[in-house]
Every structure is written in C-alpha cells, then in structure tokens.
Amino acid sequence: MRSVSIREANQNFSRLLKEVERGETVVITRQGKPVAQLSPRPANRLDDPEVRAAAERLRRHFDALPRDGFRVGTITEEDKYGDIEL
C-alpha cells in the first residue's frame, strides 16, 4: 500500500487506477492525513468484507423476525384478478 497527496493523485489518476487494477491499494492524503483509499474490487462481491458483513447483518435481522408470516386478511377474487370476467 502506498500513499499519495491529493495533488499527485489528481495529476496521475489514470496511472493510479492502473496500479489499483493490478491489485495495489493507494491511500490519498491531504496534508499527510489519509482522506480516501483506492482499492481493487473483488470479482465476487461476497469476497468484499464490507459486503459480507452487511449480508450477515441482514441475515441476522431477518432471522430475528417472527416466522408466522404476514396476514393481510381475506383475499377476494376481485383482489386476485381485478375486474376481468370469470
């Protein structure tokens, strides 16, 4: 991983993207402090730790919901088919 200033990143953005495509991670700094990170995107989104964590949080959320379904009341023929002639 290497660091570059905002000025250098702006002047050499295409070169930085090529480095990222090759697998490198580049940290962009302002006055020596990190403000952004360019990193390659995994081919499979589930290999991305952030996506995997979000999917796990979503799974836990749905696992916590009651499993008795959602009741909407009685469904009539008109609800199912609208105003078509049967």
C-alpha positions in Angstrom: 0.0 0.0 0.0 1.3 3.4 -0.9 0.2 7.0 -0.1 -0.1 9.9 -2.5 -1.1 13.5 -2.0 -4.3 14.8 -3.4 -2.3 16.9 -5.9 -0.3 13.9 -7.1 -3.5 11.7 -7.3 -5.2 14.4 -9.4 -2.3 14.7 -11.8 -1.7 10.9 -12.2 -5.2 9.5 -11.7 -5.0 7.2 -14.7 -1.7 5.7 -13.5 -3.2 5.2 -10.0 -6.1 3.4 -11.5 -3.8 1.0 -13.4 -2.0 0.3 -10.1 -5.3 -0.5 -8.4 -6.3 -2.7 -11.3 -3.0 -4.7 -10.7 -4.1 -5.2 -7.1 -2.4 -2.4 -5.2 -4.2 -0.2 -2.6 -3.5 3.5 -2.8 -4.2 5.9 0.1 -4.8 9.6 -0.8 -3.7 12.1 1.8 -4.3 15.8 2.5 -1.5 17.4 4.4 -0.3 14.0 5.4 -3.6 12.7 6.7 -5.5 9.9 4.9 -8.8 11.1 3.3 -9.5 8.3 0.8 -8.5 4.9 -0.3 -8.5 3.3 -3.7 -8.5 -0.4 -3.6 -9.3 -3.1 -6.2 -12.8 -4.5 -6.2 -13.1 -8.3 -5.7 -14.5 -10.3 -8.7 -17.0 -11.9 -6.3 -18.8 -9.2 -4.2 -19.1 -11.7 -1.3 -15.3 -11.7 -1.1 -15.6 -8.0 0.0 -15.5 -7.9 3.8 -17.9 -4.9 3.9 -20.5 -6.7 1.7 -20.1 -9.9 3.7 -20.7 -8.0 7.0 -23.7 -6.2 5.6 -25.2 -9.6 4.3 -24.6 -11.1 7.7 -26.3 -8.2 9.5 -29.3 -8.5 7.1 -29.5 -12.3 7.7 -29.5 -11.8 11.5 -32.2 -9.2 11.2 -34.5 -11.5 9.2 -33.7 -14.4 11.5 -35.0 -12.3 14.4 -38.4 -11.7 12.8 -41.3 -14.0 13.7 -41.9 -16.8 11.3 -45.7 -16.8 11.3 -45.9 -14.8 8.0 -47.8 -11.6 7.3 -51.5 -11.6 7.5 -53.4 -9.3 5.1 -56.9 -10.5 5.6 -59.2 -12.4 3.2 -58.3 -12.1 -0.4 -61.3 -11.9 -2.8 -61.5 -12.9 -6.4 -61.5 -9.3 -7.4 -58.3 -8.7 -5.3 -56.7 -11.6 -7.3 -58.0 -10.9 -10.8 -59.2 -7.3 -10.8 -62.3 -6.6 -12.9 -61.9 -9.3 -15.6 -64.9 -11.5 -16.3 -64.5 -15.1 -14.9 
